[in-house]
Amino acid sequence: MSTNKPEPLKVPYKGGNPIVGKALRDFFLSLLDEKNLYEYHQDRVAYINTHVTNVEAKKLLKSPAFVNIEKHILAVKGSARAKVLFVVCPPY
């Protein structure tokens, strides 16, 4: 068992919903599988609708801000069309 203790969350991170957080974490971890990442890039909305059951997580993943983040990352030239990749690995 780890002796590390999570630091107290401060604004703006305080008050998150752990159920939504788990759904989002599971979604991003699923994209580490090449087959899933390919399917996601073929039709991101269909992938989200199929693989994410939590309504709030779906809303966040389809939000204009997240789409904007992806759009800018995909615009990077010379990077073989860089893709968004989040890895969640808590140290505790």
Secondary structure, DSSP 8 states (H G I E B T S, - for coil): ----------TTTTT--HHHHHHHHHHHHHTTSHHHHHHHHH-HHHHHHHH---HHHHHHHTSHHHHHHHHHHHT-TTSSS-----------
